[in-house]
Amino acid sequence: MTTNTDYFARDQFKGLLAAIEANGSDDSMSRLVPVRHWETIAEYLQLFTLAAGQELIRQGGTDRSLYFVEEGNLTVHYEDAHGRIRLAVLGPGAALGEGSFFSRLPRSATVHAAAACKLWRLSIPRFEDLSRRDPSVALSLALALGSVVAVRLQTQRKRTAVT
C-alpha cells in the first residue's frame, strides 16, 4: 500500500467526489452527504493506492478505518471452514469498512484490490477530530454510513459484506 501522508490535497479530492456522485448503486452515499460536507470531510482523509491483488482489510482484523474508493475495484470475501465465498465487488464511489468503524468488532470479511485502486482513508482519530470541530458534518457522514449498512443488510447475500 502506498500512502500519501498529506491528509488533504484539494485538487486530488475532485476525483473522489466525482466517483461518489456517479455511483448509482443502492448503497451509494451520493444523495446523502451534501457536496459542501464532502469538502470538509476531505480535510480528514488520507489518500493512498493499492496494487492489484493487495489486501486492504483482513477478516478478523481489528483496524477500524473507513475507506472510500475513488478508482479501481475491490473484492469482498468471507472465509470459514467450508471455503471462501465472494460476497461483493465494490467500485468507484463505494464506502467500505463501515461495520467495524461503528461496531468496534473485528472485520467480518477480507477485501483485496481486484485492480489498481486509489482510495481515501478515514481513521477513528481523524473522525473524532472531525466530530469535535464540525459535529454537523460528522453527523451527516455517520447517518449516510448508517444508510449504507442498512441497505447492505437488506439482502441475505450481502449481510456479511458489511466490513
Disulfide bonds with the S-S distance in Angstrom:
none
